[in-house]
Amino acid sequence: MKMDKVLGKLGIEKMNEGAATGVKWLKGMGEKIESVSPVDGKRIATVTSVDRRTYDTVIAQAQVAFLEWRTWPAPRRGEIVRQIGEALRKYKEPLGRLVSYEMGKSLQEGYGEVQEMIDICDLAVGMSRQLYGLTMHSERPKHRMYEQWHPLGVVGIISAFNFPVAVWSWNSMIALICGNTCVWKPSEKTPISAIACQNIVAEVFKANGVPEGVCGLVAGNRDCGEWMSNDNRIPLLSATGSTRMGKAVGTAVAARLGRSLLELGGNNAIIITEHADLNIALRAAIFGAVGTAGQRCTTTRRLIIHEQVFEAFKRKLVAAYKQLVIGDPLDEKSHVGPLIDQAAVTAYVSAIQEVKKAKGKQVVAGAVLTGKGYESGCYVHPCIYEVQNEWPIVQHETFAPILYIMKYSNLKDAIAMQNNVPQGLSSSIMTLNMREAEQYLAATGSDCGIANVNIGTSGAEIGGAFGGEKETGGGRESGSDSWKAYMRRQTNTINWSDQLPLAQGIKFSV
């Protein structure tokens, strides 16, 4: 399917407004944002970003919509989300293709991202009937205590370019079934995919009489993110991006005593023990390191390999890297697509220079690719360097396909190496030894929010809560009980006696 046809199916025009309150698009006065594909360097479409007046209109409409939306029974809200999932199934092919073209990930990953959206819709539908509270026994006779959960209000969502649509759905679908309204600021690097999603959701909302303002969009630059961070009308702001960005968002939101849900950087490691199945470890390491051209927050950036298998595994890595096909991500034969833009390429080159200055040993050379098929200037060769874990460049997350490898001699040291970075998102161990696996999963083991055994660091399922610790931000999205982040807890006590006994045995006579 040609891209013009894809854009037509998704309601994308050459010039698009970047603000919507739901079904309605608002004419803004902001600067023009051109979405340029890293695949071939061609312009996809142009978006008029929001100005402050238009932004305020979207937020105000979300506040008004909340007053009605929160009164809809949760299962009825879940039915709307179910229909959104069905609409995403209908548009999976064109939306997945657009995601791949605008962001640069492989076509299969583009389809997979839309499938994640469908899956989270299915999960949220079930959650809409399971927003459980607890009942507690009171110490006072003829009293009943329980807790219940209520929606917060307007939930702001700031998403990153690497998952231009999925992360929005993780937040919005759960926030919606909880009774909140949502306002989404997509990455300015991938706004067209967001506009396509807004068009898809609008179809469902229009057919069901959903209040205007339940799901809004504000496409804009950094200023728009700062408006959201400082906006008292947004009780919860979920932000995905760099640690630097997250610290700024967290500080601003905390200053107004709001809530933030932060999904930030990762510096993820796989420990490969002498008891590992090296073929499984190889597949996990390769996909983890080069999938999405190293631009996932869960990308494998470090391999901590036992000294007894280090050389053998290194040879397997080199052989596998020689087979990688780097090229157009819409071609299913390609394993590695482009980086998002020239700034990412510059960061890649700079990181390699830092590794070389630190005397890192080159295992597979990195390079910026030129020539036919690489005209956008965003294609690079995945590379591998043998390093020391404590080097500053290794401690830093570079959003590119750079893999660092290092040796260890005992598992306690390997776990300490894995944990000795500022980030704490995803982690894995490759071992067939049960004691090693359990040691890794114990409280003294991995300090990450995600800890896997015999699978890689990348590819989390939506059924589990997703997120990490330390500079990763501490937020949790998607499955498990993450719905609680989008609601407020209320404790209720009912006295059905004809007396007023006080707690803690206090006596008060009048």
C-alpha positions as CSV (number, residue, x, y, z in Angstrom):
1,M,0.0,0.0,0.0
2,K,1.5,3.4,-1.0
3,M,1.9,6.0,1.7
4,D,-0.6,8.4,0.0
5,K,-3.2,5.7,0.3
6,V,-2.3,5.0,3.9
7,L,-2.6,8.6,4.8
8,G,-6.0,8.9,3.0
9,K,-7.4,5.9,4.9
10,L,-6.4,7.5,8.2
11,G,-7.8,10.9,7.4
12,I,-4.4,12.6,7.1
13,E,-4.2,15.7,5.0
14,K,-1.1,17.6,3.7
15,M,-1.9,20.3,6.3
16,N,-3.4,19.2,9.6
17,E,-4.5,21.0,12.8
18,G,-2.7,19.8,15.9
19,A,-5.5,20.3,18.4
20,A,-8.7,18.4,19.0
21,T,-11.3,18.1,21.8
22,G,-12.5,14.8,20.5
23,V,-14.5,14.8,17.3
24,K,-13.8,18.5,16.8
25,W,-10.6,19.8,15.4
26,L,-9.6,23.4,16.5
27,K,-7.8,25.9,14.3
28,G,-4.6,26.9,16.1
29,M,-2.1,29.7,15.6
30,G,1.1,27.9,16.5
31,E,4.2,27.2,14.5
32,K,4.2,24.6,11.7
33,I,5.7,21.2,12.5
34,E,6.8,19.2,9.5
35,S,6.9,15.4,10.0
36,V,9.8,14.0,8.0
37,S,10.3,10.3,7.7
38,P,13.8,9.0,8.7
39,V,13.2,6.2,6.2
40,D,13.8,8.4,3.1
41,G,13.9,12.0,4.3
42,K,10.6,12.9,2.7
43,R,8.0,15.1,4.3
44,I,4.9,13.2,5.4
45,A,2.6,16.1,6.3
46,T,2.5,19.4,8.2
47,V,0.8,20.1,11.5
48,T,-0.2,23.4,13.0
49,S,0.9,23.1,16.6
50,V,-1.2,24.5,19.5
51,D,-0.9,28.0,20.8
52,R,-1.7,28.8,24.4
53,R,-5.3,29.8,23.6
54,T,-6.1,26.6,21.8
55,Y,-4.4,24.6,24.5
56,D,-6.6,26.2,27.1
57,T,-9.7,25.4,25.1
58,V,-8.8,21.7,24.9
59,I,-8.1,21.5,28.7
60,A,-11.3,23.4,29.6
61,Q,-13.3,21.1,27.4
62,A,-11.8,18.1,29.0
63,Q,-12.8,19.5,32.4
64,V,-16.4,19.9,31.3
65,A,-16.5,16.4,29.8
66,F,-15.2,14.9,33.0
67,L,-18.3,16.1,34.9
68,E,-20.5,13.8,32.7
69,W,-18.0,11.0,31.8
70,R,-17.4,10.1,35.5
71,T,-21.1,9.4,35.9
72,W,-21.1,6.8,33.1
73,P,-20.9,3.4,34.8
74,A,-17.5,1.9,34.4
75,P,-18.7,-1.1,32.3
76,R,-20.3,1.4,29.9
77,R,-17.0,3.2,29.6
78,G,-15.4,-0.1,29.0
79,E,-17.8,-0.7,26.1
80,I,-16.5,2.4,24.5
81,V,-12.9,1.2,24.9
82,R,-13.9,-2.2,23.5
83,Q,-15.1,-0.4,20.4
84,I,-11.9,1.5,20.1
85,G,-10.1,-1.8,20.1
86,E,-12.3,-3.0,17.3
87,A,-11.6,0.2,15.3
88,L,-7.9,-0.4,15.8
89,R,-8.3,-3.9,14.4
90,K,-9.9,-2.3,11.4
91,Y,-7.1,0.2,10.9
92,K,-4.2,-2.0,12.0
93,E,-2.6,-2.3,8.6
94,P,-2.5,1.4,7.6
95,L,-1.8,2.7,11.1
96,G,1.0,0.1,11.6
97,R,2.5,1.1,8.2
98,L,2.3,4.8,9.2
99,V,4.0,4.2,12.5
100,S,6.8,2.3,10.8
101,Y,7.3,5.1,8.2
102,E,7.1,8.0,10.5
103,M,9.2,6.6,13.3
104,G,11.5,4.3,11.3
105,K,10.9,1.0,13.1
106,S,10.4,-2.2,11.2
107,L,7.0,-2.9,9.6
108,Q,6.5,-5.9,11.9
109,E,7.2,-3.7,14.9
110,G,4.8,-1.1,13.5
111,Y,2.0,-3.7,13.3
112,G,3.1,-5.0,16.7
113,E,2.7,-1.6,18.3
114,V,-0.9,-1.3,17.0
115,Q,-1.5,-4.8,18.4
116,E,-0.3,-3.6,21.8
117,M,-3.0,-0.9,21.5
118,I,-5.6,-3.6,20.8
119,D,-4.4,-5.7,23.6
120,I,-4.5,-2.9,26.2
121,C,-8.1,-2.2,25.0
122,D,-9.0,-5.8,25.7
123,L,-7.3,-5.6,29.1
124,A,-9.0,-2.3,30.0
125,V,-12.4,-3.7,29.2
126,G,-11.9,-6.4,31.8
127,M,-10.6,-3.9,34.3
128,S,-13.7,-1.8,33.9
129,R,-15.6,-4.5,35.9
130,Q,-12.8,-5.0,38.4
131,L,-12.1,-1.6,40.0
132,Y,-12.2,-3.2,43.4
133,G,-12.0,-1.6,46.8
134,L,-11.6,-3.4,50.2
135,T,-13.8,-3.8,53.2
136,M,-12.2,-3.5,56.7
137,H,-13.5,-4.5,60.1
138,S,-14.0,-1.6,62.4
139,E,-12.9,-1.6,66.1
140,R,-16.2,0.1,66.9
141,P,-19.5,-1.9,67.1
142,K,-22.1,-1.5,64.4
143,H,-19.6,0.4,62.2
144,R,-18.6,-0.6,58.7
145,M,-15.5,0.5,56.9
146,Y,-14.6,0.2,53.2
147,E,-12.6,2.0,50.6
148,Q,-13.6,2.9,47.1
149,W,-11.8,4.5,44.1
150,H,-12.9,7.6,42.2
151,P,-11.5,9.2,39.0
152,L,-9.0,12.1,39.2
153,G,-10.2,14.4,36.4
154,V,-8.1,15.3,33.4
155,V,-5.1,13.0,32.8
156,G,-2.3,14.5,30.7
157,I,-0.2,12.2,28.6
158,I,3.2,13.1,27.1
159,S,4.5,10.4,24.8
160,A,7.9,9.8,23.2
161,F,8.8,9.2,19.5
162,N,9.9,5.6,19.9
163,F,6.4,4.3,20.6
164,P,4.4,7.0,19.0
165,V,1.0,5.4,19.7
166,A,1.2,2.5,22.1
167,V,2.3,4.4,25.2
168,W,-0.6,6.8,24.7
169,S,-3.0,3.8,24.6
170,W,-1.5,2.2,27.8
171,N,-2.4,5.4,29.7
172,S,-5.5,6.6,28.0
173,M,-7.5,3.3,27.8
174,I,-7.0,2.6,31.5
175,A,-7.6,6.3,32.4
176,L,-10.9,6.3,30.4
177,I,-12.4,3.2,32.0
178,C,-11.5,4.7,35.4
179,G,-13.7,7.7,34.5
180,N,-11.0,10.3,33.6
181,T,-10.7,12.4,30.5
182,C,-7.4,12.6,28.7
183,V,-5.3,15.1,26.8
184,W,-2.4,13.8,24.8
185,K,0.7,15.6,23.7
186,P,2.5,13.4,21.3
187,S,6.2,13.8,20.4
188,E,6.8,16.6,17.9
189,K,8.9,14.0,15.9
190,T,5.9,11.8,15.3
191,P,2.7,13.9,15.3
192,I,1.0,12.3,12.3
193,S,0.6,8.9,13.9
194,A,-1.1,10.7,16.8
195,I,-3.5,12.6,14.5
196,A,-4.4,9.3,12.9
197,C,-5.3,7.8,16.3
198,Q,-7.4,10.8,17.2
199,N,-9.4,10.3,13.9
200,I,-9.9,6.6,14.8
201,V,-11.1,7.4,18.3
202,A,-13.4,10.2,17.0
203,E,-15.3,7.7,14.9
204,V,-16.2,5.6,18.0
205,F,-17.0,8.7,20.1
206,K,-19.3,10.1,17.4
207,A,-21.2,6.8,17.0
208,N,-21.8,6.5,20.8
209,G,-22.5,10.1,21.9
210,V,-19.4,10.3,24.0
211,P,-19.1,13.8,25.6
212,E,-16.9,16.2,23.6
213,G,-13.6,16.5,25.4
214,V,-13.2,13.0,26.8
215,C,-10.1,12.4,24.6
216,G,-8.2,15.5,23.4
217,L,-5.0,16.1,21.5
218,V,-2.5,19.0,21.7
219,A,0.4,18.6,19.3
220,G,3.2,21.0,20.0
221,N,6.7,21.6,21.1
222,R,8.4,21.7,24.4
223,D,6.3,24.8,25.5
224,C,3.2,22.6,25.4
225,G,4.8,20.1,27.7
226,E,5.7,22.9,30.1
227,W,2.1,24.2,30.1
228,M,0.9,20.7,31.0
229,S,3.5,20.3,33.7
230,N,2.4,23.5,35.4
231,D,-1.3,23.2,34.9
232,N,-3.3,22.7,38.1
233,R,-6.2,21.5,36.0
234,I,-4.3,18.3,35.3
235,P,-4.1,16.3,38.5
236,L,-2.1,13.5,36.9
237,L,0.6,13.9,34.2
238,S,2.0,10.8,32.7
239,A,5.3,11.5,30.8
240,T,7.5,9.1,28.8
241,G,10.9,10.3,27.6
242,S,14.5,11.0,28.7
243,T,15.5,11.2,32.4
244,R,16.4,14.9,31.8
245,M,12.9,15.6,30.6
246,G,11.4,13.5,33.4
247,K,13.2,15.4,36.1
248,A,11.9,18.7,34.7
249,V,8.3,17.4,34.5
250,G,8.5,15.8,38.0
251,T,9.8,19.0,39.6
252,A,7.1,21.1,38.0
253,V,4.3,18.8,38.9
254,A,5.5,18.3,42.4
255,A,5.7,22.1,43.0
256,R,2.0,22.2,42.5
257,L,1.4,19.0,44.5
258,G,0.1,17.2,41.5
259,R,0.8,13.6,40.6
260,S,3.3,12.4,38.0
261,L,3.7,9.0,36.4
262,L,7.2,8.9,34.9
263,E,8.6,6.4,32.4
264,L,12.1,7.5,31.7
265,G,15.5,6.1,30.6
266,G,16.9,2.6,30.8
267,N,20.4,1.1,30.7
268,N,19.3,-2.5,30.5
269,A,21.6,-5.5,30.9
270,I,21.5,-9.2,30.3
271,I,23.6,-11.4,32.5
272,I,24.8,-14.5,30.6
273,T,26.0,-17.2,33.0
274,E,28.1,-20.2,32.3
275,H,24.9,-22.3,32.6
276,A,23.1,-20.4,29.9
277,D,21.6,-21.8,26.7
278,L,23.8,-19.6,24.4
279,N,21.5,-19.9,21.4
280,I,18.6,-18.5,23.4
281,A,20.9,-15.9,24.9
282,L,22.1,-14.9,21.4
283,R,18.6,-14.3,20.0
284,A,17.6,-12.3,23.1
285,A,20.7,-10.2,22.9
286,I,20.5,-9.5,19.2
287,F,16.9,-8.4,19.1
288,G,17.3,-6.5,22.4
289,A,20.3,-4.6,21.1
290,V,19.2,-3.8,17.5
291,G,15.4,-3.9,17.5
292,T,14.0,-0.5,16.8
293,A,17.6,0.5,16.0
294,G,18.3,0.6,19.7
295,Q,15.7,3.2,20.4
296,R,13.5,1.4,22.9
297,C,13.7,2.3,26.6
298,T,14.0,-1.5,27.1
299,T,16.9,-1.9,24.6
300,T,19.7,-4.2,25.7
301,R,22.7,-1.9,26.1
302,R,25.0,-4.1,28.2
303,L,25.9,-7.8,28.2
304,I,27.5,-9.1,31.4
305,I,29.1,-12.4,30.3
306,H,30.7,-15.1,32.5
307,E,34.4,-15.4,31.7
308,Q,34.1,-19.1,30.9
309,V,31.8,-18.4,27.9
310,F,32.8,-14.8,27.1
311,E,35.0,-15.5,24.0
312,A,32.6,-18.1,22.6
313,F,29.6,-15.9,23.0
314,K,31.5,-12.9,21.5
315,R,32.2,-15.0,18.4
316,K,28.5,-15.8,18.1
317,L,27.7,-12.1,18.4
318,V,30.1,-11.1,15.6
319,A,28.8,-13.8,13.3
320,A,25.2,-12.7,13.9
321,Y,25.9,-9.0,13.4
322,K,27.4,-9.9,10.0
323,Q,24.0,-11.2,8.9
324,L,22.0,-8.0,9.9
325,V,20.2,-6.3,7.0
326,I,20.1,-2.6,7.5
327,G,17.6,-0.7,5.3
328,D,14.0,0.4,4.6
329,P,12.0,-0.8,7.6
330,L,8.9,-1.2,5.4
331,D,10.9,-4.0,3.6
332,E,10.3,-7.1,5.7
333,K,13.8,-8.4,4.9
334,S,15.3,-5.5,6.9
335,H,16.3,-6.1,10.5
336,V,17.4,-2.6,11.4
337,G,15.9,0.7,10.2
338,P,17.0,4.3,10.7
339,L,17.5,6.4,13.8
340,I,14.8,9.0,14.2
341,D,16.8,12.1,13.0
342,Q,20.2,13.7,12.6
343,A,20.4,14.6,16.3
344,A,20.2,10.9,17.1
345,V,22.9,10.1,14.6
346,T,25.1,12.8,16.2
347,A,24.6,11.2,19.6
348,Y,25.5,7.8,18.2
349,V,28.8,9.1,16.7
350,S,29.6,11.0,19.9
351,A,29.1,7.9,22.1
352,I,31.4,5.9,19.9
353,Q,34.1,8.6,20.1
354,E,33.8,8.6,23.9
355,V,34.2,4.8,24.0
356,K,37.3,5.0,21.9
357,K,38.7,7.7,24.1
358,A,38.2,5.4,27.1
359,K,40.1,2.7,25.3
360,G,37.1,0.5,24.6
361,K,37.9,-2.6,22.5
362,Q,36.1,-2.6,19.2
363,V,34.3,-5.9,18.5
364,V,32.0,-4.8,15.7
365,A,32.6,-1.3,14.2
366,G,30.0,1.4,14.0
367,A,29.5,3.7,11.1
368,V,27.0,6.1,9.6
369,L,25.8,4.6,6.3
370,T,25.7,6.4,3.0
371,G,24.8,5.6,-0.6
372,K,21.7,4.2,-2.2
373,G,18.9,3.5,0.2
374,Y,20.5,5.6,3.0
375,E,19.8,9.0,1.5
376,S,18.1,10.3,4.7
377,G,21.4,10.1,6.5
378,C,19.8,8.4,9.5
379,Y,21.0,4.8,9.0
380,V,23.9,3.5,11.2
381,H,25.5,0.2,11.7
382,P,24.9,-1.5,15.0
383,C,28.2,-1.9,16.9
384,I,29.7,-3.7,19.8
385,Y,32.5,-2.6,22.2
386,E,34.2,-4.4,25.1
387,V,34.2,-1.9,28.0
388,Q,34.3,-1.4,31.8
389,N,30.9,-0.9,33.5
390,E,32.0,2.1,35.5
391,W,33.0,4.2,32.5
392,P,30.8,7.4,32.2
393,I,29.7,6.6,28.7
394,V,28.5,3.2,29.7
395,Q,26.6,4.6,32.6
396,H,24.8,6.9,30.1
397,E,21.9,5.8,28.0
398,T,22.5,6.5,24.3
399,F,19.4,5.9,22.2
400,A,21.2,4.0,19.4
401,P,22.3,0.4,18.6
402,I,25.5,0.4,20.6
403,L,26.1,-2.7,22.7
404,Y,28.6,-2.9,25.5
405,I,30.0,-6.2,26.6
406,M,32.0,-7.0,29.8
407,K,33.2,-10.0,31.8
408,Y,32.3,-11.3,35.3
409,S,33.6,-14.2,37.4
410,N,30.8,-14.7,40.0
411,L,27.1,-14.0,40.0
412,K,27.1,-11.6,43.0
413,D,29.6,-9.4,41.1
414,A,27.5,-9.6,37.9
415,I,24.3,-8.5,39.7
416,A,26.3,-5.6,41.3
417,M,27.5,-4.6,37.9
418,Q,24.0,-4.7,36.4
419,N,22.6,-2.6,39.3
420,N,25.5,-0.1,39.3
421,V,23.9,2.3,36.8
422,P,21.6,5.3,37.5
423,Q,18.7,3.6,35.6
424,G,16.6,0.7,36.7
425,L,14.1,-0.4,34.0
426,S,14.5,-3.8,32.5
427,S,17.0,-6.7,33.2
428,S,17.5,-10.3,32.3
429,I,19.5,-13.4,33.3
430,M,20.3,-16.3,31.0
431,T,20.7,-19.5,33.0
432,L,19.5,-23.0,33.3
433,N,20.5,-23.1,36.9
434,M,17.5,-22.7,39.2
435,R,19.6,-21.3,42.1
436,E,21.1,-18.6,39.9
437,A,17.7,-17.6,38.6
438,E,16.2,-17.4,42.1
439,Q,19.3,-15.5,43.4
440,Y,18.7,-13.0,40.6
441,L,15.0,-12.5,41.4
442,A,15.5,-12.2,45.1
443,A,15.4,-8.9,47.0
444,T,19.3,-8.9,46.8
445,G,19.2,-9.5,43.1
446,S,18.1,-7.2,40.2
447,D,17.0,-3.7,41.3
448,C,15.0,-3.1,38.1
449,G,11.2,-2.8,37.7
450,I,11.4,-5.7,35.2
451,A,13.5,-8.8,35.9
452,N,13.4,-11.7,33.4
453,V,14.8,-15.2,33.2
454,N,15.7,-16.7,29.8
455,I,14.1,-13.9,27.8
456,G,15.5,-10.6,26.8
457,T,15.1,-7.1,28.3
458,S,12.7,-6.0,25.4
459,G,9.2,-7.0,24.7
460,A,7.1,-6.6,27.9
461,E,3.6,-7.9,27.8
462,I,0.7,-5.6,28.6
463,G,-0.7,-7.9,31.4
464,G,2.1,-6.9,33.8
465,A,2.8,-3.5,35.2
466,F,5.5,-1.7,33.2
467,G,8.0,0.6,34.6
468,G,11.3,0.9,36.5
469,E,13.1,2.4,39.5
470,K,15.8,5.0,40.2
471,E,16.2,7.4,37.2
472,T,13.6,5.4,35.3
473,G,11.1,7.3,37.3
474,G,9.2,4.8,39.4
475,G,6.0,4.9,37.4
476,R,3.9,1.9,36.4
477,E,1.6,1.6,33.4
478,S,-0.4,-1.1,31.6
479,G,-1.4,-4.2,33.6
480,S,-1.7,-5.6,37.1
481,D,-3.1,-2.9,39.5
482,S,-1.6,0.1,37.6
483,W,-5.2,1.4,37.2
484,K,-4.9,2.7,40.8
485,A,-2.5,5.4,39.6
486,Y,-5.3,7.0,37.6
487,M,-7.7,7.1,40.6
488,R,-8.0,8.5,44.1
489,R,-8.7,6.3,47.1
490,Q,-11.4,7.2,49.5
491,T,-11.9,5.5,52.9
492,N,-15.5,5.4,54.1
493,T,-16.9,4.6,57.6
494,I,-20.6,4.1,58.2
495,N,-22.1,4.1,61.7
496,W,-25.4,2.3,61.8
497,S,-25.7,2.2,65.6
498,D,-27.6,4.6,67.9
499,Q,-24.3,5.6,69.6
500,L,-21.2,7.6,68.6
501,P,-18.3,5.5,70.0
502,L,-14.9,7.1,69.2
503,A,-11.8,5.3,67.9
504,Q,-8.9,4.3,70.1
505,G,-11.3,4.1,73.1
506,I,-11.5,7.8,73.6
507,K,-14.2,9.1,75.8
508,F,-15.9,12.4,75.2
509,S,-18.9,13.4,77.2
510,V,-21.1,16.4,76.6
